[in-house]
Amino acid sequence: LQTYPDGDRPVAYLSKKFTQAQRKWSPIEQECYAFICARDKWHNYLSGITFIWETDHKALTQLNQKAQINKRCERWRLKILEYDFKVKYIPGLTNSMPDYLSRSPVDDAEEDPDETTHLISKSTQTDIANINNYSFIIAAVETRAMKLRNKTLNDISDTTKLTSDSLNTPIEENRTTPFSIEELIQAQQNDNYAKNILNNIKKYKNYMIKDNLLMRRLNHPVPYVPQGDLRRTILQIYHDTAANGAHFGRDKIIHKIKQRYFWPSMYKDINNYIKSCITCAQYNPRRKKAPGKLRPIKPPEGVWQLVAMDFHGPINPTSRRGNKYIICLTDILSKFVVTKAVRDNTAQTAVKFLKDDVISKFGTPRCILTDNGTHFTSTIMNELIKQIGSTHLYSTPYHLQSNGQVERYNSTMDAKIAALSNIQKTDWDDQLPFVTFNYNTSIHSSTKQIPFEMMYGRAPILPFDYQGDNVTIQYDNEHVKKLNQFLTKLNEQAKINIKKNQERYKQRYDANRSDPSYNIGDLVLVKTLYTYSKFNIRYEGPFRITEKLAPKTFIVQHIKKPTLHRQVTTDVLLPIFERIH
């Protein structure tokens, strides 16, 4: 639609059928695929301008704002980041024309090109004598852009151009070529350091001349390589090329090169070249501890000052009552836990839990810490927190340590529920209250206090505890004062114990762990969120740090896709080093 003074006017229409496989997609995938099809058809109109995408599917309003759990939608989200657009939600009743077109499709159904793999094979022979008589095996995913570019290239002979085998590489390709002995001799004669040695060879016992070539005396003499392009060429050959280096590590490359060449700063140059290799950084696994020293959260001043909330699940199997999730809320100081088994993890369920099970029974918490799930970032949740006057804190995306308190309880809760449940594990929601009660009435290792006692100011009475037959009713005028003093003492002791425990754990966590520092403007790679195979890149980028939120938390911006921003922590960052050669 284009906007005119008298209203919006349609420019073009699009509608097509779903294939049998696409009909089985979830609603969010089908709605998102409709936008992808429109984007492909009207790319020439949409590229380079700002436009609005109106949809009656509210879940898609966050598509270009945050990563998607659905893998197919996440792949589409990354593809559309090059466009500058906003997603606007409109009610279904006002979306009549697209609804009509969806019921009267014009174009025939076709598979999504990104979902198919094309296999073209005529032979597996690689005999060099008959290399031109055979085609190679090709197994490549054809994107929409490739399909549009290559739709006229249908014969098999053209498809062989897609291979990257060195036997079929065109001569014009920009590739690394080795140098000759004559070129090395000429380079030595043009180098001041080498000329000084050549003119005073008797003073340099570590060098010798053989066939006009300056050599380094080793067990096996090797030629001296002067400064300049030859050193860079050697590094490229013995690290980047498939036949000679294959991107192996520092020690292997040093051993290969020092058996063939020599120059004074060889070890330093090789180490820098490998550290600055973007390809190695993206694909090599990290075998050390994740970088970044531990920075514990300071314990709050009192009970119910800071609480952490999270959904746990989906839990398999579903209980007999139809519950699939557990919503948990933990007080950071006392470690007191409130839990409830629920059917779903929607924002409405989270709001109802806060109203019925938290605020109405224990009062309003001062600060609520949650993750970035849509059930916690929704409008209805923000409105409730605004009404009750609390502060809503968000943990760093994909960084569970920020909300570690409730995550730690989830791990404990799973084991205890499994031990108490029946063989089919369908009554786990019946055991949940008992597990929570026993957790709250047991001493905690961090605070050295009982959460129940810190919350209510009295010792818990267990079902089998002995109680006297006589009940005495007394009134103590000093009860409130004594209770406040008792709770204050418990809180102060709990804070001291938490700090001691944090110091002890920090010392153990920080052992043999690096603590890199980053500044605004630094170039980094960011750990890939989802890897679908062993050959996927482990770190994507490059990104530039644009904002420093905390000592370990940053906002980064993609260099090639400026609209892509992410909030990350130190443990998922990999620095990019400047290359000397």
C-alpha positions in Angstrom: 0.0 0.0 0.0 1.1 3.6 -0.7 -0.1 6.5 1.4 -2.0 9.3 -0.4 -3.9 12.3 1.0 -7.2 10.4 0.5 -6.0 7.2 2.1 -3.8 4.1 1.3 -3.9 2.7 -2.2 -2.8 -0.8 -3.2 0.1 -1.1 -5.6 0.0 -4.9 -6.1 -1.5 -8.1 -4.7 0.1 -11.5 -3.9 -1.4 -14.8 -2.9 -0.3 -18.4 -3.3 -1.2 -21.8 -2.0 0.7 -23.8 0.7 2.3 -27.1 -0.1 1.4 -30.2 1.9 4.5 -29.7 4.0 3.8 -26.0 4.6 0.3 -26.7 5.7 1.8 -28.5 8.7 3.8 -25.5 9.8 2.9 -23.6 12.9 0.8 -20.4 12.5 3.7 -18.1 13.2 5.8 -19.9 10.5 3.0 -19.6 8.0 2.4 -15.9 8.8 6.1 -15.2 8.6 6.5 -17.1 5.3 3.8 -14.8 3.8 6.1 -11.8 4.5 9.1 -13.6 3.1 7.3 -14.3 -0.2 6.2 -10.7 -0.5 9.7 -9.5 0.3 11.2 -11.7 -2.5 8.6 -10.5 -5.1 8.8 -6.8 -4.2 12.5 -6.6 -3.3 13.2 -3.8 -5.8 10.5 -1.6 -4.2 11.5 -2.4 -0.5 15.2 -2.3 -0.6 16.8 0.9 0.6 13.6 2.5 2.0 11.7 2.5 5.3 8.4 0.7 5.2 5.8 -0.7 7.6 4.7 -4.3 7.8 1.1 -4.7 9.1 0.1 -8.0 10.5 -2.7 -9.4 12.5 -0.4 -12.0 14.1 0.8 -10.3 17.3 3.7 -12.8 17.9 5.5 -11.4 14.9 5.7 -7.8 16.2 9.0 -8.8 17.9 10.4 -10.5 14.8 13.0 -7.9 14.0 13.7 -7.0 17.6 15.0 -10.2 19.2 16.2 -13.7 18.3 13.4 -16.3 17.7 13.2 -19.7 19.4 11.7 -21.1 16.3 14.6 -22.1 14.1 12.9 -21.5 10.8 11.7 -18.0 11.9 15.2 -17.2 13.2 16.7 -18.0 9.8 14.1 -15.8 8.1 14.8 -13.0 10.7 18.5 -12.9 9.9 17.6 -12.7 6.2 15.4 -9.6 6.5 17.7 -7.6 8.7 19.0 -5.8 5.6 15.6 -4.1 5.3 14.6 -1.0 7.3 11.0 -1.7 8.5 8.7 -1.6 11.4 6.1 -4.3 12.4 2.7 -2.9 13.3 -0.1 -5.0 14.8 -3.6 -4.5 13.4 -6.8 -6.4 14.5 -7.9 -9.2 12.2 -11.2 -7.4 11.5 -9.4 -4.6 9.8 -7.3 -6.9 7.7 -10.1 -8.0 5.4 -8.3 -7.9 2.0 -5.4 -10.2 2.9 -7.9 -12.5 4.6 -9.8 -12.7 1.3 -6.7 -13.3 -0.8 -5.6 -16.1 1.6 -8.9 -17.8 0.8 -8.5 -17.3 -3.0 -4.9 -18.0 -3.8 -3.7 -17.1 -7.3 -0.2 -18.6 -7.6 0.4 -22.4 -7.3 2.2 -23.8 -4.3 5.9 -24.2 -4.4 8.5 -25.4 -1.9 10.6 -22.9 -0.1 14.0 -23.0 -1.8 15.8 -22.8 1.5 14.1 -26.0 2.6 15.4 -28.1 -0.4 18.7 -29.6 -1.2 19.6 -30.2 -4.9 21.8 -33.2 -5.7 23.4 -33.4 -9.1 25.8 -36.3 -9.7 27.0 -38.0 -12.9 30.2 -39.6 -11.6 32.5 -39.9 -8.6 35.7 -40.5 -10.7 38.5 -37.9 -10.3 40.9 -39.4 -12.8 43.0 -36.5 -14.0 43.4 -37.9 -17.5 39.6 -37.9 -17.9 38.8 -35.0 -15.7 37.0 -33.0 -18.4 34.7 -36.0 -19.1 33.1 -36.0 -15.7 31.1 -33.8 -13.4 31.6 -33.5 -9.7 29.1 -34.2 -6.9 27.3 -31.0 -5.9 25.2 -30.7 -2.8 24.4 -27.1 -2.2 21.4 -25.3 -0.8 20.1 -22.8 -3.4 18.8 -19.6 -1.8 16.1 -17.5 -3.4 18.7 -14.9 -4.6 20.7 -17.7 -6.3 17.5 -19.1 -7.9 16.7 -15.7 -9.4 20.2 -15.3 -10.7 20.7 -18.8 -12.0 17.2 -19.6 -13.4 18.5 -19.4 -17.0 21.4 -21.8 -16.2 19.8 -25.2 -16.5 22.3 -27.5 -18.2 24.6 -29.6 -16.1 27.7 -28.2 -17.6 27.0 -24.8 -16.0 26.5 -26.4 -12.6 30.1 -27.6 -12.6 31.2 -24.0 -12.3 29.9 -24.0 -8.7 32.5 -26.5 -7.5 35.5 -25.3 -5.6 37.8 -28.2 -6.3 41.3 -27.0 -7.1 41.4 -29.3 -10.2 38.6 -27.2 -11.7 39.6 -23.7 -10.6 39.8 -21.1 -13.4 43.3 -19.7 -14.0 41.9 -16.2 -13.5 41.1 -16.9 -9.9 42.9 -14.7 -7.4 45.0 -17.3 -5.6 48.3 -17.4 -3.7 51.3 -18.4 -6.0 54.7 -19.5 -4.6 57.8 -17.5 -5.5 61.0 -18.7 -7.3 64.6 -18.9 -6.0 65.5 -16.1 -8.3 62.8 -13.9 -6.8 64.1 -14.7 -3.3 67.7 -13.9 -4.3 66.6 -10.6 -5.8 64.6 -9.7 -2.6 67.7 -10.4 -0.5 69.8 -8.1 -2.6 67.2 -5.3 -2.1 67.0 -5.8 1.6 69.4 -3.7 3.7 69.7 -6.3 6.5 70.5 -9.1 4.1 73.0 -7.0 2.1 74.9 -6.1 5.3 75.2 -9.9 6.1 76.2 -10.7 2.5 78.9 -8.0 2.5 80.3 -9.1 5.9 79.5 -12.8 5.8 82.7 -13.8 7.8 81.3 -11.8 10.9 78.0 -13.7 10.9 78.8 -17.3 11.8 75.1 -18.2 11.8 74.8 -17.5 8.1 76.3 -18.9 4.9 76.0 -18.3 1.2 75.1 -21.1 -1.2 74.5 -20.4 -4.9 74.2 -16.7 -4.2 71.4 -17.4 -1.7 71.9 -16.3 1.9 71.2 -19.3 4.2 70.8 -19.7 7.9 73.0 -22.3 9.5 70.8 -25.0 11.1 70.8 -28.8 11.1 69.4 -28.3 7.6 70.4 -24.9 6.2 67.3 -22.8 5.2 67.1 -19.6 3.2 66.7 -16.2 4.9 63.5 -14.4 3.9 63.7 -10.6 3.9 60.9 -8.2 5.0 58.1 -7.6 2.6 55.6 -9.6 0.5 57.6 -12.8 0.6 57.0 -13.3 4.3 53.3 -12.7 3.9 53.2 -15.1 1.0 54.9 -17.8 3.1 52.4 -17.3 5.9 49.5 -17.5 3.5 50.8 -20.7 1.8 51.5 -22.6 5.0 48.4 -21.6 6.9 45.6 -20.6 4.5 46.0 -23.1 1.6 44.3 -26.5 1.8 47.3 -28.5 0.6 50.0 -26.9 2.8 48.4 -25.5 5.9 44.6 -26.1 6.2 44.3 -23.5 9.0 46.1 -25.6 11.6 47.5 -24.1 14.8 50.6 -22.2 15.8 53.0 -25.0 16.7 52.3 -27.0 13.6 52.7 -24.0 11.3 55.9 -22.9 13.0 57.4 -26.4 12.6 56.5 -26.5 8.9 57.9 -23.0 8.1 61.1 -23.2 10.2 62.1 -26.4 8.3 62.0 -24.4 5.1 62.7 -20.7 5.8 64.1 -18.3 8.5 63.7 -14.7 9.5 64.4 -13.2 12.9 60.8 -12.4 14.0 59.4 -15.6 12.5 57.7 -16.9 15.8 56.1 -13.5 16.5 54.8 -13.1 12.9 53.4 -16.6 12.8 51.7 -16.2 16.1 50.1 -12.9 15.1 49.0 -14.2 11.7 47.2 -17.1 13.3 45.6 -15.1 16.1 44.3 -12.6 13.5 42.8 -15.2 11.2 39.1 -14.6 11.2 38.3 -18.0 9.7 40.2 -19.9 12.5 38.5 -17.8 15.1 35.0 -18.5 13.7 35.4 -22.3 13.4 38.0 -23.4 16.1 36.5 -24.7 19.4 37.4 -22.9 22.6 39.1 -25.4 24.9 39.7 -23.0 27.8 37.4 -21.7 30.5 35.0 -19.0 29.3 36.7 -15.6 29.8 35.5 -13.1 32.4 36.0 -13.1 36.1 32.9 -13.7 38.4 31.1 -10.5 39.5 28.6 -11.6 42.2 25.4 -9.7 42.8 25.4 -7.8 46.0 22.8 -9.2 48.4 19.8 -7.0 48.9 19.1 -5.1 52.2 16.1 -7.1 53.2 13.6 -9.8 52.4 11.4 -9.2 49.3 13.6 -6.4 48.1 14.8 -8.5 45.0 13.1 -11.6 43.7 13.8 -13.7 40.6 11.0 -15.2 38.5 11.2 -17.8 35.7 9.2 -20.5 33.8 10.5 -24.0 34.0 9.5 -26.4 31.2 7.9 -27.7 29.1 8.0 -30.8 31.3 7.5 -34.2 29.7 5.3 -36.0 30.5 2.4 -33.7 31.0 0.7 -34.2 34.3 -2.7 -35.8 34.6 -4.2 -32.3 35.3 -2.7 -31.0 32.0 0.1 -29.0 33.6 3.3 -28.7 31.5 5.2 -25.8 33.2 6.3 -24.7 36.6 6.5 -21.0 37.4 9.0 -20.2 40.2 9.8 -17.1 42.2 12.8 -16.9 44.5 13.7 -14.2 47.1 17.4 -13.5 46.6 18.2 -12.8 50.3 16.2 -15.4 52.2 16.1 -18.0 49.3 12.4 -18.5 50.0 10.7 -20.1 47.0 7.1 -19.8 45.6 6.1 -22.3 42.9 3.0 -23.3 41.0 2.3 -25.9 38.3 0.6 -24.3 35.2 -0.7 -25.4 31.8 1.2 -22.8 29.7 3.9 -20.1 29.9 1.9 -17.2 28.6 2.0 -13.6 30.0 -1.5 -14.0 31.3 -0.4 -17.0 33.4 2.6 -15.1 34.8 0.4 -12.1 35.7 -2.2 -14.3 37.4 0.6 -16.0 39.4 2.0 -12.7 40.6 -1.4 -11.5 41.7 -2.8 -14.6 43.3 0.2 -16.4 44.7 2.8 -13.7 45.4 1.3 -10.2 46.0 -1.9 -11.3 47.7 0.0 -13.7 50.1 3.5 -12.1 50.7 3.2 -8.5 49.6 4.7 -6.6 46.7 8.4 -7.2 45.9 10.5 -4.1 45.3 12.4 -5.4 42.3 11.5 -8.4 40.0 14.3 -10.0 37.9 13.3 -12.0 34.9 14.7 -13.2 31.6 13.7 -11.7 28.2 11.0 -14.1 27.3 7.9 -12.6 25.7 5.8 -13.7 28.7 7.8 -11.3 30.8 8.3 -8.5 28.3 4.7 -8.3 27.2 2.5 -5.2 27.7 0.2 -6.8 30.2 3.2 -7.7 32.5 4.7 -4.2 32.2 1.3 -2.7 33.1 1.0 -4.8 36.2 4.5 -4.0 37.4 3.8 -0.3 36.8 0.6 -0.5 38.8 2.1 -2.2 41.8 5.1 0.2 41.8 7.9 -2.4 41.4 11.0 -2.2 39.3 11.4 -4.7 36.5 14.9 -5.9 35.8 15.9 -8.0 32.8 18.8 -10.5 32.7 21.2 -10.4 29.7 19.8 -12.5 26.8 21.2 -16.0 26.6 23.1 -15.6 29.8 21.5 -17.8 32.5 24.1 -16.8 35.2 22.3 -13.4 35.5 19.2 -15.2 36.8 21.2 -18.1 38.4 19.3 -18.2 41.7 16.0 -19.5 40.2 17.9 -21.6 37.7 19.8 -23.4 40.5 16.5 -24.2 42.3 15.0 -25.6 39.1 17.9 -28.1 39.0 17.3 -29.2 42.6 13.5 -29.3 42.1 13.7 -31.7 39.1 15.7 -34.3 41.0 13.4 -34.3 44.0 10.2 -34.4 42.0 11.4 -37.3 39.9 12.3 -39.2 43.1 8.8 -38.8 44.6 6.7 -39.2 41.4 5.0 -42.4 40.2 6.5 -44.6 37.6 4.8 -42.8 34.7 5.8 -39.4 36.3 2.3 -38.1 35.6 1.7 -36.9 39.2 4.7 -34.5 39.4 2.5 -31.6 40.1 1.1 -33.4 43.2 4.7 -33.6 44.6 5.7 -30.0 43.7 4.2 -28.4 46.9 6.0 -30.9 49.2 9.3 -30.4 47.4 8.9 -26.6 47.7 7.9 -26.8 51.4 10.9 -29.0 52.3 13.3 -26.6 50.4 11.9 -23.6 52.3 12.1 -25.4 55.7 15.7 -26.7 55.2 18.9 -24.8 56.0 20.4 -23.1 53.0 24.1 -23.5 52.3 24.7 -19.9 51.3 22.8 -18.1 54.1 23.2 -20.7 56.8 19.6 -19.8 57.6 16.2 -21.4 57.1 14.2 -19.6 54.4 10.9 -20.2 56.2 12.2 -18.7 59.4 13.6 -15.6 57.6 10.3 -15.1 55.9 7.9 -15.6 58.8 10.0 -15.0 61.8 9.3 -18.4 63.4 10.7 -21.9 63.2 8.7 -24.2 60.8 6.7 -27.0 62.3 6.8 -30.2 60.2 3.8 -32.6 60.0 5.4 -35.2 62.3 6.8 -32.8 64.9 5.6 -33.4 68.4 3.3 -30.7 69.9 2.0 -30.5 73.4 -1.6 -31.1 74.2 -2.1 -27.8 76.0 -2.3 -24.6 74.0 -1.4 -21.4 75.9 -2.8 -18.1 74.7 -0.7 -15.2 75.8 -0.2 -11.6 74.6 3.2 -10.1 74.6 3.3 -6.3 74.3 6.9 -6.5 73.0 6.2 -9.2 70.4 6.4 -6.9 67.4 9.6 -5.3 68.6 11.2 -8.6 69.4 10.1 -10.0 66.0 11.7 -7.1 64.1 14.9 -7.5 66.1 15.0 -11.2 65.4 14.4 -10.8 61.7 16.9 -8.0 61.4 19.5 -10.2 63.1 18.7 -13.1 60.7 19.0 -10.8 57.6 22.3 -9.3 58.7 23.7 -12.8 59.4 22.4 -14.1 56.1 24.1 -11.2 54.2 27.4 -11.9 55.9 27.2 -15.6 55.1 26.2 -14.9 51.4 29.2 -12.6 51.0 31.6 -15.2 52.5 30.2 -17.8 50.2 30.4 -15.5 47.2 34.1 -14.8 47.9 34.9 -18.5 48.3 33.0 -19.4 45.1 34.6 -16.4 43.2 38.1 -17.6 44.1 37.3 -21.1 42.8 35.6 -19.7 39.7 38.3 -17.2 38.7 41.2 -19.8 39.0 43.0 -20.1 35.6 40.4 -17.9 33.9 41.3 -14.9 31.8 39.6 -11.5 32.3 39.8 -9.6 29.0 38.8 -5.9 28.9 37.0 -4.3 25.9 36.5 -0.7 25.0 33.9 1.0 22.8 34.9 0.7 19.1 36.7 -2.7 19.5 36.0 -5.4 16.9 34.9 -8.7 18.2 33.2 -12.0 17.2 30.2 -13.2 19.0 29.4 -16.8 19.8 26.7 -18.3 17.5 23.4 -18.9 19.4 22.4 -22.0 17.5 24.6 -24.5 15.6 22.8 -27.0 13.5 25.8 -29.1 12.5 29.4 -29.6 13.4 30.5 -27.6 10.4 28.6 -24.4 11.3 30.6 -21.4 12.4 31.0 -21.1 16.2 31.5 -17.3 16.2 29.8 -14.9 13.9 30.6 -11.3 13.0 32.5 -9.1 12.9 30.8 -6.9 15.4 31.8 -3.5 16.8 31.2 -2.6 20.5 29.0 0.5 20.6 28.0 0.7 24.2 29.2 -0.6 27.6 26.4 -1.4 30.0 28.4 -3.0 32.7 31.9 -4.3 33.2 30.9 -7.6 31.5 27.9 -6.5 29.4 28.0 -4.7 26.0 25.9 -3.7 23.1 27.5 -4.7 19.8 26.6 -3.8 16.2 27.2 -6.0 13.1 29.7 -4.4 10.7 28.0 -5.5 7.5 24.4 -5.4 8.9 24.1 -2.1 10.8 20.5 -2.8 11.9 21.7 -6.0 13.8 22.4 -5.2 17.5 22.9 -7.6 20.3 23.4 -7.4 24.0 26.2 -9.8 25.0 28.5 -10.6 27.9 32.3 -11.2 27.9 32.1 -15.0 27.9 30.6 -15.1 24.4 33.0 -12.6 22.9 36.2 -13.3 20.9 38.6 -10.4 20.2 39.8 -9.7 16.6 43.5 -9.0 16.4 45.2 -6.6 14.0 47.3 -8.4 11.4 50.9 -7.2 11.1 51.6 -8.7 7.6 
